[in-house]
Amino acid sequence: MSTASESFRLSRVEAQGWNAARSFLTSGVAGDAQVAALNPHKKDPERARWLAGFKNAMDAMETE
């Protein structure tokens, strides 16, 4: 089970993914390989949380 500090840390990792998605859209980069290369985390749970933030941002921006 995660502690409160671990949950907060992972929420910050997810926010990094969200911010990367915003930059991704303005850079013209495309493709899963490029997205994977943007993720600075090599291991889960950080890698998965970053990707979740990235995907959530992309989904949110598509509906705007």
Backbone as numpy.savetxt, mean C-alpha at the origin, in Angstrom:
# Nx Ny Nz CAx CAy CAz Cx Cy Cz
-1.95 -12.66 18.54 -2.79 -11.48 18.54 -1.90 -10.23 18.54
-2.32 -9.21 17.83 -1.55 -7.98 17.72 -1.77 -7.09 18.93
-0.73 -6.41 19.29 -0.84 -5.41 20.33 -1.32 -4.12 19.69
-1.71 -3.16 20.50 -2.16 -1.87 19.98 -1.05 -1.19 19.20
0.18 -1.26 19.68 1.28 -0.61 18.96 1.56 -1.30 17.64
1.42 -2.61 17.58 1.61 -3.34 16.33 0.51 -2.99 15.33
-0.71 -2.87 15.80 -1.82 -2.49 14.94 -1.61 -1.08 14.38
-1.15 -0.17 15.23 -0.88 1.19 14.76 0.24 1.19 13.73
1.30 0.43 14.00 2.44 0.38 13.07 1.97 -0.14 11.71
1.17 -1.18 11.72 0.69 -1.73 10.46 -0.27 -0.77 9.75
-1.00 0.03 10.50 -1.87 1.02 9.86 -1.03 2.08 9.15
0.13 2.39 9.69 1.04 3.35 9.05 1.62 2.74 7.77
1.91 1.45 7.80 2.40 0.74 6.61 1.33 0.79 5.52
0.08 0.57 5.91 -1.02 0.61 4.95 -1.16 2.02 4.36
-0.97 3.03 5.19 -1.03 4.41 4.71 0.09 4.69 3.70
1.25 4.10 3.90 2.34 4.25 2.93 1.92 3.69 1.58
1.22 2.56 1.59 0.73 1.98 0.35 -0.29 2.89 -0.33
-1.15 3.50 0.47 -2.14 4.43 -0.05 -1.44 5.60 -0.74
-0.45 6.16 -0.08 0.29 7.29 -0.67 1.03 6.88 -1.93
1.57 5.69 -1.94 2.27 5.21 -3.14 1.30 5.09 -4.31
0.07 4.68 -4.05 -0.92 4.56 -5.12 -1.21 5.92 -5.75
-1.29 6.93 -4.94 -1.53 8.28 -5.48 -0.38 8.70 -6.38
0.84 8.44 -5.97 2.01 8.76 -6.79 2.04 7.89 -8.04
1.65 6.65 -7.91 1.61 5.69 -9.01 0.71 6.20 -10.13
-0.44 6.71 -9.76 -1.39 7.19 -10.76 -0.87 8.39 -11.53
-0.10 9.23 -10.88 0.41 10.42 -11.56 1.70 10.15 -12.32
2.35 9.01 -12.05 3.62 8.72 -12.69 3.48 8.06 -14.05
2.31 7.49 -14.33 2.13 6.79 -15.59 2.69 5.38 -15.59
3.18 4.91 -14.45 3.69 3.54 -14.33 2.50 2.60 -14.34
2.65 1.44 -14.94 1.53 0.49 -14.98 2.04 -0.93 -14.84
1.22 -1.77 -14.25 1.52 -3.19 -14.20 1.84 -3.69 -12.81
1.54 -4.98 -12.60 1.75 -5.60 -11.30 3.22 -5.64 -10.90
4.11 -5.85 -11.86 5.54 -5.90 -11.54 6.02 -4.56 -11.01
5.52 -3.48 -11.60 5.92 -2.15 -11.13 5.37 -1.88 -9.74
4.13 -2.31 -9.49 3.54 -2.13 -8.16 4.35 -2.91 -7.14
4.69 -4.15 -7.44 5.47 -4.97 -6.52 6.82 -4.32 -6.24
7.41 -3.70 -7.25 8.70 -3.05 -7.08 8.60 -1.82 -6.18
7.44 -1.18 -6.14 7.24 -0.01 -5.29 7.15 -0.37 -3.81
6.73 -1.60 -3.52 6.53 -2.02 -2.13 7.89 -2.19 -1.45
8.16 -1.35 -0.44 9.47 -1.41 0.22 9.60 -2.56 1.22
8.50 -3.24 1.50 8.50 -4.30 2.52 8.69 -5.65 1.86
9.54 -6.45 2.43 9.88 -7.76 1.86 9.14 -8.92 2.51
8.62 -8.72 3.72 7.97 -9.80 4.45 6.58 -9.37 4.92
5.71 -10.38 5.07 4.39 -10.14 5.67 4.56 -10.04 7.18
3.73 -9.33 7.89 2.48 -8.75 7.44 2.63 -7.38 6.80
3.81 -6.77 6.87 4.00 -5.43 6.32 3.74 -5.39 4.82
4.27 -6.35 4.09 4.11 -6.36 2.63 2.63 -6.43 2.25
1.87 -7.28 2.93 0.45 -7.42 2.63 -0.33 -6.17 3.00
0.02 -5.54 4.12 -0.70 -4.33 4.53 -0.41 -3.18 3.60
0.84 -3.06 3.13 1.17 -2.01 2.18 0.35 -2.21 0.91
0.29 -3.43 0.42 -0.46 -3.73 -0.80 -1.95 -3.47 -0.59
-2.47 -3.78 0.59 -3.88 -3.50 0.88 -4.15 -2.00 0.80
-3.27 -1.20 1.36 -3.42 0.25 1.28 -3.36 0.74 -0.14
-2.44 0.18 -0.92 -2.30 0.56 -2.32 -3.58 0.23 -3.08
-4.08 -0.98 -2.92 -5.29 -1.41 -3.64 -6.51 -0.62 -3.19
-6.62 -0.35 -1.90 -7.75 0.43 -1.40 -7.75 1.84 -1.99
-6.59 2.43 -2.09 -6.49 3.77 -2.68 -6.86 3.74 -4.15
-6.38 2.75 -4.87 -6.71 2.64 -6.28 -8.21 2.50 -6.48
-8.84 1.65 -5.66 -10.29 1.47 -5.73 -11.02 2.77 -5.42
-10.58 3.48 -4.40 -11.23 4.72 -4.01 -11.09 5.78 -5.09
-9.95 5.83 -5.73 -9.72 6.85 -6.76 -10.49 6.55 -8.04
-10.77 5.27 -8.28 -11.54 4.91 -9.46 -12.99 5.37 -9.33
-13.50 5.46 -8.12 -14.89 5.84 -7.91 -15.08 7.34 -7.78
-13.99 8.09 -7.78 -14.10 9.56 -7.66 -14.56 10.17 -8.95
